[in-house]
Amino acid sequence: MYIGRVTGQKVLQTRFRAEFDEKVQVGEMLVVEDSTGDGMYLIRVSDVEHGAEMDGEEWIISTAGSALRFDQEGSGFEPSRHRQRMYSMVSCVPLGHIHDGGFHKTKTIPAHFSMVRRATSEDYQFLEGYMGDLEVGRLRSGDDVLDMAVSISGISIPHHMGIFATTGMGKSNLMKTIALSCMKRRRYGFLVLDPHGEYYDGGEAGKKGLRDARIEGGLEVFSSRRLSGPHNTLRVSANEIEVADLESLYEFSGAQLECLQAAQWRYGNSWLGELHRKEVGTISSELGERFHEGSINVIKRRLENVFRFDLVTTDPKLSVTGTIIDALHSGKVVLVDTSNMFEAEELLVSTVLSRAIFEHHKSMYSDVKAFDSVPPVLIALEEAQRVLSEPKGSIFAQIAREGRKFRVGLCAVSQQPKLIDNEVISQFNTLFILGLSDKNDRDILRNSAKQDIAQLDNEIQMLMPGEALVASPFTPFAIPLRVHLYEDYVLSVEEGRSTQARRDTDFF
């Protein structure tokens, strides 16, 4: 049954009139049946406003005043008495045109007074051809969830991914859902760096974590703290740490940086361990007494923090980086729990592991046969703005610029995309946009998205927990979805069935 008639407007905006009591929601997916028989137009509601015949807004204001007086007199007011004069005007964003058996970008407008109806999953069946193999949720139309899975393609992994939302809108739930889909497929490596300790066991009562996904061999866990289930002790070799890695943690003067570089040249791969182990006077002497002992003292104090948790080992055989790379190349999800570390140590681990993965892929690139057997690897960064605020210097910015070529992608998870460097965020081809209250954040994503989301600002502001838009060059328009609630998705995977996501309140 149709809900309105097109009144026109222009190619980039469709407007229609609906009855005053017809409830139409921002974000709702609708269909225009062209009255000339020229196929269907797919539209998405961007705004709704009251309308009235005759004197328009003045009549509405005047009638509202009359209603108030009737209320005061106790005689009541019945809006339906005026239904012939009242209506809703609905503004919509055109999504596409279905005609000649296929989907096309909208290049014309529907005929006058064409009928508008609500969409069904069959109307958007063509989207299945754009879906990938990593399921994340169901197609959403306003508050309604349609019977169609929304999936992203593993092909998009090296093209980088962003997950952006205000606290409580479902970032962690989405991350766990993507990880579970990766475990199901075993075609891609997914490194999850967890500084908050919420992914292993869910982080709080009633929540499930990645350990609850009963997919044999799909998950490897590394942690520097004791966990309740099987895990590996997290250690990295001092030989794997570069001067640039320390620069991302601490501010060094020019003289201190020169001292670090001279030590690396003098001691070779074991330079960090030697600086930590040797006395200040010995270091000064072996570096030709070119550096003030005060500078060396500052460096040694900072290295004490690096070695504090027995996380950094001077024995290369105890490093887990090789084991982690092997697990990723086996198509596993690798969870690295760094929740008991200070921020500097946690960032150091993230930097060392990301550099090792990137350089390993880069070294394999010249061997075509070997490189063809390497699966794409995605590295997820929580609080990504901490390391992606500068366009140059860090390994993460380098991966953002060059990772696509070497099958290494970043997944930036952040509440504040405005703090990420513009050049870096422009490299992220797939954006998961959940609820964002800050206009500056929305503006950044609007300018960097590979789909036009300029007219979806109202919808983004109104997203409830668990609701999202995914904007990607691999889809014809920004796809609205309700992300699977991870606790339901885990059960559905075990039972081998599809799942419907729960209502918004379950995401809290």
SVG drawing of the C-alpha trace seen along z (x, -y; Angstrom):
<svg xmlns="http://www.w3.org/2000/svg" viewBox="-16 -33 102 60">
<polyline fill="none" stroke="black" stroke-width="0.4" points="0.0,0.0 1.4,-3.4 2.0,-6.2 2.3,-9.3 2.6,-10.9 5.6,-12.6 5.4,-16.4 8.7,-16.7 11.7,-18.8 15.0,-17.9 17.3,-15.0 19.3,-15.2 16.1,-15.6 12.7,-13.9 9.8,-15.3 6.4,-13.7 3.2,-14.4 1.9,-12.0 -1.2,-12.0 -0.9,-14.0 -1.1,-10.8 1.3,-8.7 4.4,-8.1 7.5,-8.4 11.0,-8.2 14.3,-9.8 16.5,-7.1 13.6,-5.0 14.1,-3.3 11.2,-3.9 10.3,-3.1 8.8,-5.4 6.8,-3.5 7.1,-5.6 3.7,-6.3 4.9,-6.1 6.2,-2.5 9.9,-3.6 10.9,-1.3 11.4,-2.1 13.3,-4.9 14.9,-4.1 14.9,-6.9 15.9,-7.5 14.1,-9.9 16.2,-12.8 13.6,-15.1 9.9,-15.4 7.9,-18.5 4.3,-19.6 2.3,-21.1 -1.2,-22.6 -3.3,-23.9 -4.7,-27.3 -2.6,-29.6 0.1,-27.0 2.2,-27.7 0.0,-30.7 -3.1,-28.4 -1.2,-25.7 0.0,-28.3 -3.5,-29.7 -5.2,-26.3 -2.7,-25.3 -3.7,-28.4 -7.4,-27.3 -6.5,-23.9 -4.8,-25.3 -8.0,-27.3 -10.2,-24.3 -7.9,-22.4 -8.2,-25.2 -12.0,-25.1 -12.0,-21.4 -13.8,-20.9 -11.0,-19.0 -9.6,-19.2 -9.7,-16.5 -6.9,-16.9 -8.6,-14.5 -11.4,-17.1 -8.8,-19.0 -7.2,-16.0 -8.3,-17.3 -6.1,-20.4 -3.1,-18.8 -0.3,-16.7 3.3,-15.8 6.0,-16.9 8.8,-14.4 12.3,-15.2 14.3,-12.2 17.7,-11.5 17.6,-9.5 19.6,-6.3 19.2,-4.9 16.9,-3.9 15.9,-0.3 15.1,0.1 16.0,2.3 16.8,5.1 19.5,3.4 20.5,0.7 21.6,-2.7 22.5,-6.0 19.6,-8.4 19.9,-10.8 16.3,-11.9 13.2,-12.4 10.1,-10.3 6.9,-11.4 4.5,-13.8 2.4,-12.2 4.1,-8.8 3.2,-6.6 5.6,-6.2 5.5,-3.0 7.6,-1.4 10.4,0.9 10.7,4.7 13.8,6.8 12.9,7.9 13.2,4.3 16.9,4.2 17.7,7.7 20.2,6.3 22.4,5.3 23.4,8.9 25.6,8.6 27.6,5.9 27.8,7.8 31.0,9.5 31.7,12.5 32.1,10.9 28.6,10.5 28.0,7.6 24.3,7.0 20.9,6.7 19.7,4.0 17.8,1.3 15.0,-1.0 14.4,-3.6 13.7,-1.5 12.7,1.5 15.2,4.3 14.7,6.0 15.4,9.7 18.8,9.1 22.3,9.6 24.8,6.8 28.3,8.0 31.6,6.3 34.1,7.8 37.5,9.1 38.7,7.3 38.2,4.0 40.6,5.0 43.8,3.6 41.9,0.4 41.5,-0.4 38.5,-0.8 37.2,-3.2 34.7,-2.7 33.6,-6.0 31.0,-6.6 30.4,-8.3 30.8,-6.2 28.0,-3.7 26.9,-3.6 28.3,-0.1 31.9,-0.3 33.1,2.7 30.0,4.7 30.8,4.1 34.4,4.9 33.6,8.3 31.1,9.0 33.7,8.4 36.2,10.6 33.7,13.4 32.9,13.2 36.7,13.4 36.9,16.5 34.1,18.1 35.8,17.5 39.4,18.1 40.4,16.2 41.8,13.1 44.1,12.2 42.7,9.8 45.0,8.3 42.9,6.8 45.0,4.6 42.9,4.2 44.1,1.6 40.8,1.8 40.5,5.5 37.0,5.7 37.3,8.1 38.5,11.3 35.7,11.9 33.3,9.1 34.6,6.7 31.5,6.7 28.7,8.9 26.3,10.1 28.6,9.5 30.4,12.2 33.9,11.9 35.9,13.5 36.7,16.4 33.0,17.4 33.2,17.9 33.5,21.7 35.3,21.8 38.2,24.2 41.5,22.7 40.0,19.4 41.5,17.3 44.9,16.8 45.3,14.7 48.4,12.9 48.4,11.1 50.8,9.6 48.3,10.2 46.8,13.5 43.5,14.4 41.0,17.0 41.5,19.1 44.2,20.3 46.6,17.5 50.2,16.8 52.6,14.6 53.1,11.3 56.7,10.4 58.5,8.5 62.3,8.4 64.3,5.3 66.0,6.0 62.7,5.2 62.4,1.7 63.5,-1.2 64.4,-4.7 61.2,-6.0 59.2,-3.7 60.6,-5.4 60.0,-8.8 56.3,-8.0 56.3,-7.5 58.6,-10.2 59.9,-13.7 63.6,-13.7 65.9,-16.6 68.1,-16.8 71.1,-15.6 69.2,-12.7 68.0,-11.6 71.6,-11.7 72.7,-9.6 70.0,-7.0 71.0,-6.8 74.7,-6.6 74.0,-3.8 72.0,-1.9 74.9,-2.2 77.5,-1.3 75.7,1.7 73.7,3.0 70.5,5.0 71.1,5.3 71.4,1.5 68.4,1.1 69.4,3.8 73.0,2.5 71.8,-1.0 69.6,0.4 72.3,2.8 75.4,0.7 76.5,-2.1 76.3,-5.8 80.0,-6.2 80.6,-3.1 78.1,-4.2 79.6,-7.6 83.0,-6.2 81.9,-3.7 80.1,-6.4 83.3,-8.5 82.3,-10.8 80.3,-12.9 77.2,-13.0 76.6,-14.6 76.0,-12.1 72.8,-14.0 71.4,-13.1 72.3,-9.4 70.8,-9.5 67.4,-10.7 67.5,-8.0 68.2,-5.3 65.4,-6.5 62.9,-6.2 64.2,-2.8 63.5,-1.6 59.8,-2.2 60.1,-0.2 61.6,2.8 59.4,2.4 56.9,5.2 59.2,7.8 57.3,7.2 60.4,6.3 63.0,9.1 66.6,9.1 66.3,12.7 65.0,12.6 63.8,16.2 61.1,15.2 59.5,12.7 56.0,13.5 56.0,11.4 56.8,14.4 54.1,16.5 51.6,13.7 52.4,13.3 52.1,17.0 48.7,17.0 47.5,14.1 48.7,15.8 46.6,18.9 43.5,16.7 43.1,16.4 42.0,13.6 44.8,12.6 43.8,10.7 46.6,8.8 45.4,7.8 47.5,4.8 45.0,3.6 47.4,3.8 50.0,1.6 50.6,-2.1 49.8,-3.9 53.5,-4.2 54.1,-0.4 50.8,0.3 51.7,-2.0 55.1,-0.4 53.7,3.1 51.2,1.9 54.0,0.2 56.4,3.1 53.8,5.6 52.4,3.4 55.9,2.7 56.8,6.4 53.6,7.3 54.1,4.5 57.8,5.2 57.2,8.9 54.6,8.4 56.8,5.8 59.8,8.3 57.5,10.9 56.3,8.6 59.1,9.3 58.3,13.1 55.1,13.2 54.3,16.8 54.8,16.4 53.0,13.1 50.0,14.5 49.5,17.0 49.5,14.3 46.0,13.4 45.0,9.7 45.7,8.7 43.7,6.0 45.2,4.3 42.6,2.7 43.7,-0.3 41.5,-1.4 41.7,-5.2 43.3,-5.6 43.5,-9.3 46.5,-8.9 48.7,-7.6 47.1,-8.9 47.1,-12.6 50.3,-13.3 50.6,-12.6 54.2,-11.4 56.5,-9.6 54.6,-6.6 54.4,-3.2 50.6,-3.5 50.6,-6.5 52.9,-4.6 50.5,-1.7 47.7,-4.0 49.6,-5.4 51.2,-2.2 49.5,0.8 47.1,1.4 49.9,2.5 51.2,5.0 47.8,6.4 48.0,4.7 45.0,2.6 44.3,0.5 41.0,0.5 40.8,-2.8 38.4,-2.8 37.8,-6.3 35.3,-8.6 37.0,-11.7 37.7,-11.4 38.4,-15.1 41.7,-14.5 42.9,-12.1 45.1,-13.8 43.1,-14.6 45.6,-13.0 45.5,-9.8 41.7,-9.6 41.3,-10.1 43.0,-6.8 40.1,-4.9 37.8,-3.6 35.2,-1.8 33.7,-3.9 31.3,-2.5 29.5,-5.5 27.5,-5.0 26.0,-7.7 28.2,-10.9 27.0,-13.9 29.8,-16.3 29.2,-18.2 33.0,-18.6 33.3,-14.8 30.5,-14.4 32.0,-17.0 35.3,-15.2 33.6,-11.9 31.4,-13.7 34.4,-15.1 36.4,-11.9 33.7,-9.3 33.9,-7.6 30.1,-7.8 28.2,-11.1 26.8,-11.3 26.3,-15.1 22.5,-14.8 22.5,-12.1 23.5,-14.4 20.1,-14.2 20.1,-10.4 23.6,-10.2 22.5,-12.4 19.5,-10.2 21.3,-6.8 20.6,-4.7 23.1,-2.3 23.8,0.6 22.6,-1.3 25.1,-2.3 25.8,-3.5 28.6,-1.9 30.0,-4.0 32.3,-2.3 33.3,-2.5 32.4,1.2 28.6,0.4 26.4,-1.8 25.4,-4.0 25.9,-4.3 24.1,-1.2 22.0,-1.5 22.2,1.4 21.6,2.7 24.7,4.4 24.2,7.9 24.3,8.0 27.4,10.0 25.8,12.2 23.1,13.2 25.6,13.6 27.7,16.0 24.7,18.2 23.6,18.1 27.1,19.1 27.1,22.0 23.6,23.1 24.5,22.4 21.6,20.0 21.2,16.4 20.3,13.9 18.2,10.8 19.7,8.0 18.0,7.1 16.6,3.7 18.8,0.7 18.6,1.0 20.5,4.3 23.7,2.6 24.2,0.8"/>
</svg>
